[in-house]
Amino acid sequence: MSGRWQLVVIVCLTAVPVTLLAQAGAPIVHRGALASGDQQLHSGEYYDSYEFQGRAGQRVVFDLTSTAFDPYLMVIAPSGHRDENDDYRGSNTRSRLELALEETGTYRVVVTSYTKDETGAYELRIGPGGPAAAEPGVRTESGRLAAGDSTLRTGEYRDAYTFQGRRGQLVTVDLRSADFDPYLIVIDPSGKHHENDDHEGDSHRSLVSYELPEDGAYRILVTSHRSGETGAYDLRIQTGTAGGAVAGAAAGGAPWGTTPCARASTSTPTRSTAGRGNGSRLMWSRTTSTPT
């Protein structure tokens, strides 16, 4: 009986300051370490997990850093949809996601490594996003093509992203770069490619906009017009309804926060088979055929 009451007191004392920090707009900071004996993904990497209470329309930044291993970040929505990132802006010590939340409920944040057996200390920050919070249904990513990235079969460097789409949704994917001639590929769940280069004659922009033909996971490949091109880019993914309205609830309102000390999970997360956020090592080709 005394042990039970002691546990209740501890939970209450740790939860209160977290809620106050969240209401003040300061990021929640988790410091931990991956270690031998931790839980493991199905692919073998050690992981820690945290829980986050989110509301549709909020914009949240998840920022993971480590100097001990190559960090890999996953955010799993209440529905099970995953967003993933590795090597934010080409850095193998940082992974980062800035998301406009599309669901209300409990999100899982998974801290893991790029390869098996990596261990060491890390810091995870979860905080409010920037001004783009007024645009529910819009996701933005910033990245960099760099020497050493995975390549298409034709030799161009590339990064990969995924998003969940619904049949009839209107989606616009907008890719821009001042450093190279960007080339954009969007791949349906069935494997059909939608590609663009030099939107409206602009060699620094590519854009694909269409009505989604099916439900499922869509893949986006950010690459260049010619092999060997490198540099920074910005990617914007806007999802709407069949009627053209932006999807998602209005931002603002209730405070947000994380559930502290929730580093265990009843299920083992897995990485997306469609590729690894930014810096995926899969092989793709810029053709009309299904990539392999």
C-alpha positions as CSV (number, residue, x, y, z in Angstrom):
1,M,0.0,0.0,0.0
2,S,2.8,2.5,0.9
3,G,4.5,1.7,-2.4
4,R,1.4,2.5,-4.4
5,W,0.9,5.8,-2.7
6,Q,4.5,6.7,-3.2
7,L,4.1,6.1,-7.0
8,V,1.1,8.4,-7.2
9,V,2.9,11.2,-5.5
10,I,5.9,10.9,-7.9
11,V,3.7,11.0,-11.0
12,C,1.9,14.1,-9.8
13,L,5.0,16.0,-8.9
14,T,6.6,15.4,-12.3
15,A,3.5,16.1,-14.4
16,V,2.8,19.5,-12.9
17,P,5.9,21.4,-14.1
18,V,5.7,19.8,-17.6
19,T,2.2,21.2,-18.0
20,L,3.3,24.6,-16.9
21,L,6.2,24.7,-19.3
22,A,3.9,23.7,-22.2
23,Q,1.5,26.5,-21.4
24,A,4.3,29.0,-21.3
25,G,5.4,27.9,-24.8
26,A,8.8,26.6,-23.8
27,P,10.0,23.3,-25.3
28,I,9.8,20.1,-23.3
29,V,13.3,18.5,-23.0
30,H,14.0,14.8,-22.6
31,R,17.6,13.7,-22.0
32,G,18.2,10.0,-22.2
33,A,20.6,7.3,-23.6
34,L,20.2,4.4,-25.9
35,A,21.9,1.4,-24.2
36,S,22.4,-2.3,-24.6
37,G,19.4,-4.1,-23.2
38,D,16.9,-1.4,-24.3
39,Q,13.8,-2.3,-26.3
40,Q,14.6,-2.9,-30.0
41,L,12.8,-2.2,-33.3
42,H,12.0,-5.2,-35.4
43,S,15.0,-4.2,-37.5
44,G,17.2,-4.4,-34.4
45,E,18.0,-0.8,-33.4
46,Y,17.6,0.2,-29.7
47,Y,14.9,2.7,-29.0
48,D,13.2,4.9,-26.3
49,S,9.7,6.2,-26.7
50,Y,7.7,9.1,-25.3
51,E,4.1,10.2,-25.5
52,F,2.8,13.5,-26.6
53,Q,-0.8,14.8,-26.3
54,G,-1.6,16.7,-29.5
55,R,-4.6,18.5,-31.1
56,A,-5.4,18.8,-34.8
57,G,-4.2,22.1,-36.1
58,Q,-1.2,22.5,-33.8
59,R,2.2,22.8,-35.3
60,V,4.9,21.0,-33.3
61,V,8.7,20.7,-33.7
62,F,10.4,17.5,-32.7
63,D,14.2,18.0,-32.5
64,L,16.6,15.1,-31.7
65,T,20.3,15.5,-31.3
66,S,23.2,13.2,-30.3
67,T,27.0,13.3,-30.6
68,A,27.3,9.7,-29.6
69,F,25.3,8.0,-32.5
70,D,23.4,8.9,-35.7
71,P,19.9,9.7,-34.4
72,Y,16.8,8.6,-36.2
73,L,13.4,10.1,-35.3
74,M,9.8,8.8,-35.7
75,V,6.5,10.4,-34.7
76,I,3.5,8.1,-34.7
77,A,0.0,9.6,-34.9
78,P,-3.0,8.2,-33.0
79,S,-4.1,6.5,-36.2
80,G,-0.7,4.8,-36.6
81,H,0.6,7.1,-39.4
82,R,4.3,7.7,-39.1
83,D,6.5,10.6,-40.0
84,E,10.3,9.9,-40.0
85,N,13.5,11.8,-40.4
86,D,17.3,11.1,-40.5
87,D,20.2,13.5,-41.0
88,Y,18.3,16.8,-40.9
89,R,19.9,19.2,-43.4
90,G,22.6,16.7,-44.0
91,S,23.7,16.5,-40.3
92,N,24.3,12.9,-39.0
93,T,24.0,14.2,-35.4
94,R,20.5,15.6,-35.7
95,S,17.0,14.6,-36.8
96,R,14.1,17.0,-36.9
97,L,10.4,17.1,-37.8
98,E,8.1,20.1,-37.9
99,L,4.5,18.9,-38.3
100,A,1.1,20.4,-38.6
101,L,-0.9,17.8,-36.6
102,E,-3.9,16.4,-38.3
103,E,-5.3,14.3,-35.5
104,T,-6.2,14.8,-31.8
105,G,-4.9,12.3,-29.4
106,T,-1.8,10.6,-28.1
107,Y,1.3,10.7,-30.3
108,R,4.3,8.5,-29.8
109,V,7.8,9.9,-30.3
110,V,10.4,7.2,-30.9
111,V,14.1,7.9,-30.5
112,T,16.4,5.4,-32.2
113,S,19.5,5.1,-34.3
114,Y,20.3,4.8,-38.0
115,T,22.1,1.4,-37.6
116,K,21.9,-1.4,-35.1
117,D,23.9,-1.5,-31.9
118,E,24.4,2.3,-31.8
119,T,24.3,3.6,-28.2
120,G,24.9,6.8,-26.2
121,A,23.3,10.0,-24.9
122,Y,20.7,12.1,-26.7
123,E,18.5,15.1,-26.2
124,L,14.9,15.3,-27.5
125,R,13.1,18.7,-27.6
126,I,9.4,19.0,-28.3
127,G,8.1,22.5,-28.7
128,P,5.6,24.7,-30.6
129,G,6.2,25.3,-34.3
130,G,6.6,28.6,-36.1
131,P,4.1,31.0,-37.7
132,A,3.0,28.3,-40.2
133,A,0.7,27.0,-37.5
134,A,-2.0,29.1,-39.1
135,E,-1.9,26.8,-42.1
136,P,-3.4,23.4,-41.0
137,G,-3.0,20.8,-43.8
138,V,0.5,22.2,-44.7
139,R,3.7,20.4,-44.0
140,T,7.1,22.0,-44.7
141,E,10.5,20.3,-44.8
142,S,13.9,21.8,-45.3
143,G,16.8,19.6,-46.4
144,R,20.0,19.3,-48.4
145,L,21.3,17.1,-51.2
146,A,24.9,16.3,-50.5
147,A,27.7,14.1,-51.7
148,G,27.4,10.8,-50.0
149,D,23.6,10.7,-50.2
150,S,21.8,7.8,-51.8
151,T,21.2,8.2,-55.5
152,L,18.8,7.4,-58.2
153,R,19.9,4.7,-60.7
154,T,20.7,7.6,-63.1
155,G,23.2,9.1,-60.5
156,E,21.3,12.0,-59.0
157,Y,21.3,12.5,-55.2
158,R,17.9,12.2,-53.6
159,D,15.9,12.5,-50.3
160,A,12.6,10.7,-49.7
161,Y,9.5,11.6,-47.7
162,T,6.1,10.0,-47.2
163,F,2.6,11.2,-46.4
164,Q,-0.8,9.5,-46.0
165,G,-3.3,10.4,-48.6
166,R,-7.0,9.8,-49.2
167,R,-8.8,9.2,-52.5
168,G,-10.2,12.5,-53.8
169,Q,-7.9,14.7,-51.8
170,L,-6.3,17.6,-53.6
171,V,-2.5,17.7,-52.9
172,T,0.1,20.2,-54.0
173,V,3.8,19.4,-53.5
174,D,6.1,22.4,-54.1
175,L,9.9,22.0,-54.2
176,R,12.3,25.0,-54.4
177,S,16.0,25.5,-54.3
178,A,18.4,28.3,-55.0
179,D,21.4,26.0,-55.1
180,F,20.4,23.5,-57.8
181,D,17.8,22.6,-60.5
182,P,15.2,20.7,-58.4
183,Y,13.4,17.7,-59.8
184,L,10.2,16.4,-58.1
185,I,8.7,12.9,-58.1
186,V,5.5,11.9,-56.3
187,I,4.6,8.2,-56.3
188,D,1.1,6.8,-55.7
189,P,0.6,3.7,-53.5
190,S,0.1,1.7,-56.7
191,G,3.5,2.8,-58.0
192,K,2.5,5.4,-60.6
193,H,4.9,8.4,-60.9
194,H,4.0,12.1,-61.2
195,E,7.1,14.1,-62.1
196,N,7.9,17.8,-62.7
197,D,11.0,19.9,-63.6
198,D,11.1,23.7,-64.1
199,H,7.5,24.6,-63.0
200,E,6.3,27.4,-65.3
201,G,9.9,27.7,-66.7
202,D,11.5,28.3,-63.4
203,S,14.7,26.3,-63.1
204,H,14.6,26.7,-59.3
205,R,11.2,25.3,-58.7
206,S,9.3,22.0,-59.4
207,L,5.6,21.5,-58.5
208,V,3.1,18.5,-58.7
209,S,-0.6,19.1,-58.0
210,Y,-3.3,16.6,-58.5
211,E,-6.3,14.8,-57.0
212,L,-5.2,11.6,-55.2
213,P,-6.5,8.4,-56.9
214,E,-6.4,6.1,-53.9
215,D,-5.9,5.8,-50.1
216,G,-2.5,4.9,-48.7
217,A,1.1,6.0,-48.3
218,Y,2.4,8.3,-51.0
219,R,6.2,8.8,-51.6
220,I,8.0,12.0,-52.5
221,L,11.4,12.0,-54.0
222,V,13.5,15.3,-53.9
223,T,16.3,15.1,-56.5
224,S,18.0,17.2,-59.1
225,H,17.8,17.6,-62.9
226,R,21.5,16.5,-63.3
227,S,23.7,14.2,-61.4
228,G,26.2,15.7,-59.0
229,E,24.0,18.7,-58.1
230,T,23.9,19.5,-54.4
231,G,22.6,22.2,-52.0
232,A,19.7,23.2,-49.8
233,Y,16.0,23.0,-50.6
234,D,12.6,23.7,-49.2
235,L,9.6,21.3,-49.7
236,R,6.0,22.2,-49.0
237,I,3.2,19.6,-49.0
238,Q,-0.4,21.0,-48.9
239,T,-3.3,18.6,-48.5
240,G,-6.9,19.6,-49.0
241,T,-10.4,18.1,-49.6
242,A,-12.0,17.3,-52.9
243,G,-13.8,20.6,-52.6
244,G,-10.5,22.5,-52.5
245,A,-10.6,23.5,-48.8
246,V,-7.5,23.1,-46.7
247,A,-7.8,20.0,-44.5
248,G,-7.4,20.1,-40.7
249,A,-8.9,22.0,-37.8
250,A,-8.0,25.6,-36.8
251,A,-4.9,26.0,-34.8
252,G,-4.7,27.4,-31.3
253,G,-6.8,26.9,-28.2
254,A,-5.8,24.2,-25.8
255,P,-2.3,24.0,-24.4
256,W,-0.1,21.1,-25.5
257,G,2.4,19.0,-23.6
258,T,4.0,15.6,-23.2
259,T,3.4,12.7,-21.0
260,P,6.5,12.4,-18.9
261,C,8.5,9.2,-18.2
262,A,6.5,7.3,-20.8
263,R,9.5,5.5,-22.3
264,A,8.0,2.1,-22.5
265,S,5.6,0.8,-25.2
266,T,3.1,-2.0,-25.5
267,S,4.0,-2.5,-29.1
268,T,7.3,-2.4,-31.1
269,P,7.4,0.4,-33.7
270,T,8.7,-0.3,-37.2
271,R,10.2,1.9,-39.8
272,S,8.3,2.8,-43.0
273,T,9.0,0.4,-45.8
274,A,8.6,3.4,-48.2
275,G,11.9,4.9,-47.2
276,R,13.6,6.8,-44.4
277,G,12.3,10.4,-44.2
278,N,15.4,12.4,-45.2
279,G,18.5,10.5,-46.1
280,S,16.9,7.1,-47.1
281,R,19.3,4.5,-48.5
282,L,16.9,2.9,-50.9
283,M,17.5,2.8,-54.7
284,W,15.1,4.7,-57.0
285,S,15.0,5.5,-60.7
286,R,13.5,8.5,-62.4
287,T,11.3,6.6,-64.8
288,T,7.6,5.7,-65.2
289,S,8.3,2.3,-63.8
290,T,7.9,1.3,-60.2
291,P,11.2,2.0,-58.3
292,T,13.1,-0.8,-56.7
